[in-house]
Amino acid sequence: MTAAPVREDAVVEDGEVPPVVDLREVSRSFPGPPAVTALHPVSLRVPRGEYLSIVGPSGSGKSTLLNLLGLLDRPSAGEYWLDGIPTHTVGERQRTALRGGLIGFVFQAFHLLPHRTVLENVLLATMYSGLPREERLHRAYAALQRVGLEHRIGFRPTTLSGGERQRVAVARAVVTAPRLLLADEPTGNLDTVTSGEVLDLFDELHADGLTLLVITHDDAVAARAQRRVRITDGVLREVP
């Protein structure tokens, strides 16, 4: 997989490629009583091709930040530019299109459909791509090859190991060639050996030019990234 070209509709400043993620004083509060500030104002830039981890304990604001980064929620204040596009100014329909076209998701619980085959699970991510079915099948098979599961295309997720299911989830996340891969506790349900295999796969995807952002409570998982930030009580800080 190669790095994606610059989007024509992205805002390019001073001739430079915009960062994939550009949070500008973004915060998230929820009304009370009492009102709760889940995320204090944060500015964060993730350049194209970077591998960033966000590490923090339960209740630190990781889920709030993930929902904002994944366009699943809107900030209370601030601006979120995704690949040069001001997501804070667009309507829900365009946000849905941006989420489907620019972001791939990998979750702790895999979220695979148990009664669909491995190939069908990956193929579902391409349904709204507008591509012919033959091309979608080709891309789904190529994605499964990329994660080493082409020999499992006819299996159902319930017959796979945890590591294999997570690799299917990764294939589903990258089949649309997203700008950003968001991984939420991707090794949370895996043993140490299998976790290492999934993280090795992330290293390979990063080497191919994909921008990765991994959210985790595990310092060992976070340490695999080239850059780390820590979130505590809704406050984000760089890790030296």
C-alpha positions as CSV (number, residue, x, y, z in Angstrom):
1,M,0.0,0.0,0.0
2,T,1.4,3.4,-0.9
3,A,0.7,6.8,0.6
4,A,-2.4,8.5,-0.8
5,P,-2.1,11.6,-2.9
6,V,-3.1,15.0,-1.7
7,R,-6.9,15.6,-2.0
8,E,-7.9,18.2,-4.5
9,D,-10.4,19.7,-2.0
10,A,-7.9,19.9,0.8
11,V,-6.7,23.4,1.9
12,V,-2.9,23.6,1.2
13,E,-1.1,26.3,3.1
14,D,2.2,27.8,1.8
15,G,2.5,24.9,-0.7
16,E,2.8,22.3,2.1
17,V,0.8,19.1,2.4
18,P,-1.7,19.6,5.3
19,P,-1.4,17.3,8.3
20,V,-3.9,14.4,8.3
21,V,-5.1,15.5,11.8
22,D,-5.1,19.1,12.9
23,L,-6.9,19.8,16.1
24,R,-7.0,23.5,17.0
25,E,-8.0,24.3,20.6
26,V,-10.6,21.5,20.5
27,S,-12.6,20.8,23.7
28,R,-15.6,18.7,24.6
29,S,-18.0,19.4,27.5
30,F,-21.3,17.8,28.5
31,P,-24.1,19.8,30.2
32,G,-25.1,19.0,33.8
33,P,-25.9,19.5,36.4
34,P,-23.0,19.3,37.0
35,A,-21.4,20.2,33.7
36,V,-18.5,17.9,32.8
37,T,-15.4,18.9,30.7
38,A,-14.3,15.6,29.2
39,L,-11.6,17.2,27.0
40,H,-9.8,20.4,27.8
41,P,-8.7,22.6,24.9
42,V,-6.1,20.6,22.9
43,S,-4.1,21.3,19.8
44,L,-2.6,18.3,18.0
45,R,-1.1,17.9,14.6
46,V,-0.4,14.5,13.0
47,P,1.5,14.8,9.8
48,R,1.0,12.4,6.9
49,G,2.7,9.1,7.5
50,E,3.2,9.5,11.2
51,Y,2.5,6.8,13.8
52,L,1.2,8.3,16.9
53,S,-0.1,6.7,20.1
54,I,-2.4,8.3,22.7
55,V,-2.0,6.6,26.0
56,G,-4.0,7.1,29.2
57,P,-6.0,5.2,31.9
58,S,-9.7,4.5,31.9
59,G,-11.7,7.7,32.3
60,S,-8.9,9.9,31.0
61,G,-10.8,11.2,28.0
62,K,-9.5,8.7,25.4
63,S,-13.0,7.7,24.2
64,T,-14.1,11.3,23.9
65,L,-11.0,12.1,21.9
66,L,-11.5,9.0,19.7
67,N,-15.1,10.0,18.9
68,L,-14.0,13.5,17.9
69,L,-11.1,12.2,15.7
70,G,-13.4,9.7,14.1
71,L,-16.1,12.3,13.3
72,L,-18.5,10.4,15.6
73,D,-19.0,13.5,17.7
74,R,-18.6,17.2,17.4
75,P,-16.3,19.4,19.6
76,S,-17.9,21.9,21.9
77,A,-15.3,24.4,20.7
78,G,-12.3,24.6,18.4
79,E,-11.6,23.4,14.9
80,Y,-10.8,19.9,13.5
81,W,-9.1,19.9,10.1
82,L,-9.0,16.4,8.6
83,D,-6.6,16.1,5.7
84,G,-7.0,19.8,5.1
85,I,-10.8,19.7,5.3
86,P,-12.5,21.8,8.0
87,T,-14.8,19.2,9.4
88,H,-16.2,21.6,12.0
89,T,-17.9,23.6,9.2
90,V,-19.7,20.9,7.3
91,G,-23.0,19.1,7.8
92,E,-23.7,15.6,9.0
93,R,-24.0,14.2,5.5
94,Q,-20.6,15.4,4.4
95,R,-19.1,14.3,7.8
96,T,-20.4,10.8,7.1
97,A,-18.9,10.8,3.7
98,L,-15.5,12.0,5.1
99,R,-15.6,9.3,7.8
100,G,-16.3,6.6,5.3
101,G,-13.7,7.8,2.8
102,L,-10.8,9.0,4.9
103,I,-10.9,7.0,8.2
104,G,-10.4,3.3,8.9
105,F,-11.4,2.0,12.3
106,V,-10.0,-0.9,14.3
107,F,-11.7,-1.7,17.6
108,Q,-10.9,-3.9,20.6
109,A,-14.0,-6.0,20.1
110,F,-13.4,-6.6,16.3
111,H,-17.0,-5.8,15.3
112,L,-17.2,-8.5,12.7
113,L,-20.5,-9.9,11.5
114,P,-20.5,-13.5,12.7
115,H,-22.7,-14.9,9.9
116,R,-20.7,-13.4,7.1
117,T,-17.5,-14.8,5.7
118,V,-14.2,-13.1,6.1
119,L,-14.3,-11.8,2.5
120,E,-17.8,-10.5,3.0
121,N,-16.9,-8.7,6.2
122,V,-14.1,-6.8,4.4
123,L,-16.2,-6.3,1.2
124,L,-18.9,-4.5,3.3
125,A,-16.5,-1.6,3.9
126,T,-16.5,-0.9,0.1
127,M,-20.3,-0.9,-0.4
128,Y,-20.6,2.9,-0.8
129,S,-17.4,3.4,-2.8
130,G,-19.2,3.5,-6.1
131,L,-16.8,0.9,-7.6
132,P,-18.0,-2.1,-9.6
133,R,-18.4,-5.3,-7.6
134,E,-15.5,-6.9,-9.5
135,E,-13.1,-4.1,-8.4
136,R,-14.4,-4.2,-4.8
137,L,-13.8,-7.9,-4.7
138,H,-10.2,-7.4,-6.0
139,R,-9.5,-4.8,-3.3
140,A,-11.0,-6.9,-0.5
141,Y,-8.9,-9.9,-1.6
142,A,-5.8,-7.7,-1.8
143,A,-6.4,-6.3,1.7
144,L,-6.7,-9.9,3.1
145,Q,-3.5,-10.8,1.3
146,R,-1.9,-7.8,2.9
147,V,-2.7,-9.1,6.4
148,G,-1.9,-12.7,5.5
149,L,-5.4,-14.1,5.5
150,E,-6.1,-14.9,1.9
151,H,-6.4,-18.6,2.8
152,R,-9.3,-17.8,5.2
153,I,-11.6,-15.8,2.9
154,G,-14.4,-18.4,3.1
155,F,-14.3,-18.8,6.9
156,R,-16.6,-17.2,9.3
157,P,-15.2,-15.0,12.1
158,T,-16.4,-17.4,14.8
159,T,-14.0,-20.1,13.5
160,L,-10.9,-17.8,13.7
161,S,-8.5,-17.0,16.5
162,G,-8.6,-13.6,18.2
163,G,-5.5,-12.5,16.3
164,E,-7.0,-13.6,13.0
165,R,-10.2,-11.7,13.7
166,Q,-8.2,-8.6,14.5
167,R,-6.3,-8.9,11.2
168,V,-9.6,-9.2,9.4
169,A,-10.7,-6.0,11.1
170,V,-7.4,-4.4,9.9
171,A,-8.1,-5.5,6.4
172,R,-11.6,-4.1,6.5
173,A,-10.1,-0.8,7.8
174,V,-7.6,-0.4,5.1
175,V,-9.5,-1.8,2.1
176,T,-10.8,1.7,1.2
177,A,-7.2,3.2,1.3
178,P,-8.0,5.7,4.1
179,R,-5.9,8.7,5.0
180,L,-6.0,7.7,8.7
181,L,-6.2,4.5,10.6
182,L,-7.7,4.9,14.1
183,A,-7.1,1.9,16.4
184,D,-8.9,1.8,19.8
185,E,-7.3,-0.6,22.2
186,P,-6.5,-2.9,19.3
187,T,-4.7,-5.5,21.5
188,G,-7.1,-5.4,24.4
189,N,-8.6,-8.8,23.7
190,L,-5.3,-10.5,22.6
191,D,-2.6,-12.4,24.4
192,T,1.0,-11.1,24.4
193,V,2.2,-13.1,21.4
194,T,-0.8,-12.2,19.3
195,S,-0.6,-8.6,20.3
196,G,2.9,-8.5,19.1
197,E,1.8,-9.9,15.7
198,V,-0.9,-7.2,15.3
199,L,1.6,-4.5,16.3
200,D,4.1,-5.9,13.8
201,L,1.4,-5.5,11.1
202,F,0.9,-1.9,12.2
203,D,4.6,-1.3,11.8
204,E,4.4,-2.7,8.2
205,L,1.4,-0.5,7.4
206,H,3.2,2.5,8.8
207,A,6.3,1.6,6.7
208,D,4.0,1.6,3.6
209,G,3.0,5.3,4.3
210,L,-0.2,4.9,6.3
211,T,-0.9,7.4,9.0
212,L,-1.8,5.6,12.3
213,L,-3.2,6.8,15.5
214,V,-3.5,4.2,18.3
215,I,-5.4,4.8,21.5
216,T,-4.4,2.6,24.4
217,H,-4.0,2.3,28.1
218,D,-1.0,0.0,27.6
219,D,2.4,1.8,27.8
220,A,4.1,-1.1,25.9
221,V,1.6,-0.8,23.0
222,A,2.1,3.0,23.0
223,A,5.9,2.6,22.9
224,R,5.7,1.0,19.5
225,A,4.7,4.3,17.9
226,Q,7.2,6.8,16.7
227,R,5.6,9.6,18.8
228,R,3.5,9.4,22.0
229,V,1.1,11.7,23.8
230,R,-0.5,11.1,27.2
231,I,-4.0,12.0,28.2
232,T,-5.0,12.5,31.9
233,D,-8.2,14.0,33.1
234,G,-9.0,15.3,29.7
235,V,-5.6,17.1,29.3
236,L,-3.2,16.0,26.5
237,R,0.6,16.2,26.9
238,E,3.5,15.2,24.7
239,V,5.6,12.3,26.1
240,P,9.4,13.0,25.8
